[in-house]
Amino acid sequence: MPRWGMLTGIHPIKLLRQLTEQHGEAEAARLFREKYFVSNEKTALAVRTLRAQKPITDKVRENDYSLYISVPFCPTRCAYCSFVSQSIERFGEFLPAYLDALLREIAHTGALLKDSGFHIRTLYMGGGTPTTLSSAQMARLLEAVNRNFDLSRCLEFTVEGGRPDTLDPQKLRVIKDGGATRISINPQTMSDKVLEAVGRRHTARQTVEAYEQAVKAGFDDINMDLIAGLPADDAAGFADSIRQVLDLNPSNITVHTLALKKGAALFGSRMELPSQEAVAAMLAGAEDALRQNGYEPYYLYRQKYMSGSFENTGWCRPGYTGLYNIYMMEELHTILSLGGGGMNKINLPEEKLARYHNPKIPQDYISRIDTILQQKDEIFSILREIREQNP
């Protein structure tokens, strides 16, 4: 029986929250174990995660929303990646036009939000790797964000600097001066051998240097991602990656499990991957090390085609809960998305959702920007109707 039993959805914590609200924590945990056949250890992990989220979820208000801005470009495409992301080597010529279109969507959405009564609680800039932008392009984007959106009630502003080879002291200062409060620096592994196997053109040493530069730029809220189950890795190597990241003492460490999807180069390759037992050992060892160092799980989700049908878990030091990740994964309030591949998730009455997708491919996003702006008008018509029904 898989460790998550009969659960196949990506939101196990959302289910546990619903059960807890109906029956209390002890009964909800029992149902996880006995009705859904979730293992004792995964039930315990889910309960701890739900407890960590409660102070955040209790503060969600009717007119809160989060904003996601997508920059779907990367220096190169990693072998495990299935996201809609284009390498600069092949598609860099589209980046200036993409940025122009994105700035149009920012201005249009900002105008719709003005006097709407909705308040930004978190802003997340992802992709792709937004720091693929040059320092000048990043400054232009951040200036537009600050000019068009009221960030006075924004609790968290994250910029995904996922690839250490896209960061330098100047760009980090631009990001910090542009209002970002949190940055993500994602090695995925601290093994140069594994980095080479998945096509990431940076070293573990560059990750450390980027982290140190971020601290010097003034960031004290830094997330780092690792992936269990990558080719050329094993339990001992993953434990060493956890150790090296813990030595840096980031505020957040997100432990992903490799999800092998059709859009990834690894899907069709014959590269050998760690066994399910090895991945289980990686995750168990990571959980032990993180708890021993004072980290607690604060969000958790699952994906299709994950190694061993495991999970992705975000861990944080006390006081550094990643708010956007909770709002997004637990679907607690509306998420407005701008840019290629962005998905708008509009919270409707009775816990229903309406989803509106932006075109995935940057070239399509550029050519269809007028239609995208019209879709934003439609979204705000729905939001105004909801407000009128629930003044």
N, C-alpha and C positions, 0 to 999 in steps of 0.2 A: 504494500500500500504506500503511495507517495506520502511524503511528510505533511503535505497540505491536504491529504485525504481527498474528499470529493470536491473541494473548492477548485473551480477553474477560472473564476473571474480575477481581474487585476486589482480589485479593491477589498481585500479581506478585512482590513480595519474598518471600513465603512459598514460591512456586515456585522462585525463585532460590536460596533457602536450602536447599531439599530437593536441588536439583541440585548445589549446592556441597558438601553433606555427602556426596553419592554420588560426585562426580567431581572435586572441587576447583574453585577459583574460575575459573581460566582456561578449563577445559572447560565449566563452567556458562555462562560468558559467551559462549563459542562457540555453544553450543546455543541460547541466547537469540537470537543473530544468525542462525544458519543453519537451525535447526529451526523456530523460532517466528517468524522474520523480523522481530524487533525491531530498530529502527534503532540505529546505532552510538551516537548521543547518548543514547537512552533506556536502552540497555544499560549505558552508562557511569554514568548517573544511578542505575540500580538497584544496580549494584555498589558505588558509593560509599555508598548508603543502607544496604545490607547490612553493610558494614564498620563503619559508625557504630553499628549495632544490636548487634554482636557482644558488646561488653563488658556490655551489658544482658541479652541473651538467655542468656549463659553463667551468669548468676547466678540464673536462675529455679529455684525449688525446688518439690517435689511439692505442698506444702500452701499455696503462695501463692495468693492470689486478689485481685481488684480489685473495688471497689464503685462502682456508678454510681447516682446519685440524680437523678431526672428531675423538673423543674418545667416542664411544657409550657405556659407562658404567656409572652406577649410584649406590649410596649406596643401595637404594631400588627403586622400581618402584612406582611412584605416581599414584593415582587412575584415574586421568584425562589424563595421558600421552599416546599418540599414536605413539611417536617416536620410532625409532629402537634403543632401549637402553636396555642393560642387567644389571640386578642387580648383584652387587658383591657377594651377599650372594649365588646366584645360579651359576654364571658364572665367578667368580673371578679367577678360575684356568686358564682361557684363556687369561687373561690380559697380562702376560709376553710375550707370543707368539704373541699376537696382537701388542704389542709395537715393537717387533722385526720386524714384517712385515711392520708396519707403517714407521719405520726408513729406511727400504729398499725403500719404495715408495718415501720418502723424498729425499733420496740420488739420486735416479733415476731421479726424476723430477727436482732436482737442477741441475744435469748435463745437462738435456735437455734445461733448461733455460739459462745456461751460454752462453754468446755471442749471445743470441737469439734476443736481441733488445727489449724485453718486460721488463716492470718495475713494481715491486710490489708496489701498492699504499696502500692497507690495507691487514692485516692478521687477521683472526678470528679463534680461536680455540674453537670449540663447541662440541656438542654431543647429548645426554648424558651430563655428567658432567665431563669435563677433570680433575678437581681437585679431582676426585676419585683416580687418580694416587697418589702414595706416593711422598714425597718431592724428594727422590732420582730418582724415575722414571720421575717426571716432569723435574728435572734438566737435565736428559739424553735427553729427548725430546727437550727441549729448546736449548740445546747445538747443537743438530743435525740441528735444524732449522737455527740457526745462522751460522753454518758451511757451510750449503748447499745453502742458499739463500742470495742474495744481498738485504739487508734491508735498504740501504742508502737512498732510495727514498720512503720508507714506511712511510706513514703519520699517521697510526693508527694500533696498535697491541693489539687486545682484547683477553683476556682469560675468558671463561665462568666459573665462580666459583659459579654456580647457587645454590648449596646447601650449606648453611652456615655451616653445620656440617662436610663439607669436608675441611674447611679452618682453618689454625692456623698461628701464626706469622712466623714460619719457612718457611712454604710453600709459604706464601705471599711474603716473601723476595726472595725466589727462583724465583718466577714468575716475580717480579720486576727486579731483577738482570738479568733475562733472556731476558729482552728487552720489556716486555709488557708495554704499555702506558695506557691501559684501562682494567678495570675488571668489571665483572657483578656479583652482589650478589643478588640473587633473592628470596625473601621471599614468593612471590605469595599472601600471606596474612600476616597480623600482628596479627591475632587472633589464639591463641593456639587451640581453639575449632575447627576452620576450618582446621588448619594444621593436627589435629588428624583425621578429617573426610576424608581427601584426602591421608592419609598415609605418610605424611612427618614427619620424626622422628627428628625434631628439634623444638625449641621454638622461639617465637618472640624475646626473650631476646638474644638468640644465634645469630640471625640476626644482632641485634644492636652491639653485641660484634665483630662479623666478620667485620662489616663495620668500626668500630673504629680501629681494627687491620689493615685493608687495608689502612686507612688514615696514621697510624703510619709507615706502610711499604713504604709510599711515593706516593700512588695513589691519584690523585686529580680528575681523570676522572672515575667515578664509576656509573654504571647503576644498577637500581633496577627494577625488574618486579613484577607486580601485576596482578591477574586474577579476572575479574568480572564474577560472576555467579557460583562460587564454592558452593558445598553443605554446608549447615549449616551457610551460610552467608546471609546477607541482606543489604539493602542500608545504614543503619546506621553503620553497622559493616564495610562495605567497605569504607565508608567515614572516619572511624577511622583509617583504614589501610593507607589510603592516607595521613591523618594527621601525623601519626607516621613516615612515610617515608619522608615526607616533612620536618619534624623536623631534620632529618639527613642531609638534603640539598645535595643530590646526584646530579651529573651533568646531568644524564638522568633518567627518569622514564618512563617505558614502560607499558602501560595499555592494557592488553590483554582481550579479551572476551572468555569465555570458548567455545571451539570447541569440541563437543562430537563425537568422531570417534570410529569405530568398534574395533580398537586396544586397546582402553582404558577400564580399568576395570569398570569404571562408566557406560559405554555404556549398559552393560547387567544387571546392578544392579537396584534396585528399590529405590535407595536413592533419596529423594526429592531434586529438584533443584529450585533456585529462579525463579520467573516468568519473562516473557519478560518485563513486566512493571518495576519490581524490577531491572533488569539488565539495562534498559534504565535510571533509576534513578541513578544507580551506575556510569554509564559513564558520564551522564550530571553533576553530582556532582563532579566527578573527573576533568572534563574539567574546570569547574568553579574554583576549588581550584588551579589547576595547573596554569591557566592563572593569577590568583590573585597573585601567588607567582613567576611570571616572567618566566614561562616555555612556550615554543612555540612548536607546533607540527612540526616534521621534516621528519617523514616517516609514512606510513600508508599502511596496506594491509588487505585483508579479506581471510577467509578460508571457506571451506564447513562445514556445520553442526554447525555453530556458533549460540550461544544463541541469538535469536531475529534477526539474520542475520545482526549483527553489524560489528565491525571492531577491529583491533589491531592498536594502535597508539603509536609511540615513541615521547616523549616530552623531550626537553633539555633546559638547561640554556644557555644564550648567550655565544657563543664561544665553545660550546661542542656538536656540531652536530655529530652524529654517522655516519661516512662515509661509513663503510662497509654495514650497513643496507640500505642506499640509493642505493649504487652500486648494491647490490644483488636484492632488491625488484623492482627497476626501470630498471634492466637489461641493465645497461649503458656500461658495459664492461665485458670481459671474466672473469669467476670465475673458477679457477682450484681447485678441491676438492680432498683431500687425506684422506684415511681412510674409514672405514666401513660406508656405507650409503651415502657417499659423492656423490653429483651430479655436474659434470662438465658442465658448461653452456658456450658454445663457441659462441661468437658474430660473426655472418657472415655478409657479405654485405647485403644491403637492409633491415636492421633491422630484419634479420632472426636469429634463434638460433639453435644450434646443442647440444643435451644433451647426456652425457655419464655417466652412473651410475656405481658406485662401488657396490659390493655385500653388502646387508644390514646387514646380520647376521655376527657377528665377526668370527665365526668358518669358514664360507664360505670365508670371506675376507682373512683369514690366508691361507686356502688351495688353493685359486686361485690367490695368489699374483703375480705369474709369468704372468698370463693372464692380470692382472691389469696393470703391467708394460708395456706389449705390447700395451694395449689400450692407455697408455700415449704416446707411440711412435706415434700411429695413430693420436692422438689429435695434437701433435706438427707438424706432417706432414701437417695437415690442417692449422695450424697457420702460418707455413712458406709459404704455398701457398698464403694465404691472404696477407702476407707482400710483397711477390713478385709482386702481382697484384696491391698493393697500396703502392709503395715505399715511 
